[in-house]
Amino acid sequence: MERKGWPEQDEFVVCSVMQVKDFGAFTHLDEYGQKEGLIHISEVASGWVKYIRDHVREGQKIVCKVVNVDPSREHIDLSLKDVNEHQRREKIQQWKNEQKAEKWIQHVAEVNTISPEDLEKLVDLLYNAFDSVWDAFDEAMQNGPEPLIEIGVDEQIAQSISKVGVENIKIPHVEISGYVDLTCPLPDGVDIINKSLKAAAKIKTDEDVKVNVSYVGAPRYRIHVIAPDYKKAEGVLKTSADAAIKIVKKSKGTGMFNRHNEAKA
């Protein structure tokens, strides 16, 4: 489904690379009616880029960050280097979800005999209220048709959207891990570390988040987090690690958090 208007600055967008030149790459923004965007060579990758095609090529599907938008000139500046792996992965998943939602809303239109003109109005309404059609299906899956009815969707159509959402959407989750190195020189240091690990495992979280702490090999311990999205998972992981480190440091010990299981020198 196409979004009307223009993307906003700092928005992440899915692009198809159409043409690569020495000075940059021209793309089509898949979600915005194939509007054209330019990735200047300085925005392709960090550092000096000798051969631009080492980083981007025709036919490639990429995620870019919107740097500048000038509707009067029909010009969009994009950055590829300012998109990290988590952002790229999340955006691609959102884009895939929206492709599914397009098929679902077409099905809803057929079942309820919605004209193309009225379907376009419905899609615009959902975009304005939920930012994406997928989010509208997700909201109706979790909370029923009422949120859709409240924004002006016909009750019968809202019920159809809710039904399709329940039938097709599974509650998502992501899994990430981090590591804490904990030491304590006191005679009861082992007990203090055990206390810190229990604190890390029992931090207050939402019901849809799970935290597990396990032993890797002295002095390293693994914190594993399952959450609905990466932002929440990263926050819980950091909070859990901080809880353990705080207790150990209070007892003259040391604590250090590592996002990845780096090899120690």
JOLIN-V792983 format. One line per field, one symbol per residue. ss: DSSP state (a for helix, b for strand, c for the rest). burial: I if it has 24 or more other ideal C-beta (glycine too) atoms within 12 Angstrom, else O. A space follows every 50 residues. Layout:
ss: ???
burial: ???
This chain:
ss: cccccccccccbbbbbbbbbbccbbbbbbcccccbbbbbbaaaccccccc caaaccccccbbbbbbbbbbccccbbbbbcccccaaaaaaaaaaaaaaaa aaaaaaaaaaaccccaaaaaaaaaaaaaaaccaaaaaaaaaaaccaaaaa ccccaaaaaaaaaaaaaacccccbbbbbbbbbbcccccaaaaaaaaaaaa accccccccbbbbbbbbccbbbbbbbbccaaaaaaaaaaaaaaaaaaaaa cccbbbbbccccccc
burial: IOIOOIIOOOIIIIIIIIOIOOOIIIIIIIIIOOIIIIIIIOIIIOOOIO OIOOIIOOOIOIIIIIIOIOOOOOOIIIIIIIIOOOIIOIIIOIIOIIOI IIOIIOOIIOOIOIOOOOIOOIIIIIIOOIOIIIIIIIIIIOOOIOIIOO OOIOOOIIOIIIIIIOOOIOOOOIOIIIIIIIIIOOOOOOOIIOIIIOII IOIOIOOOIIIIIOOOOOIIIIIIIIIIIIOIIIOIIIIIIIIIIOIIOO IOIOIOIIOOOOOOO
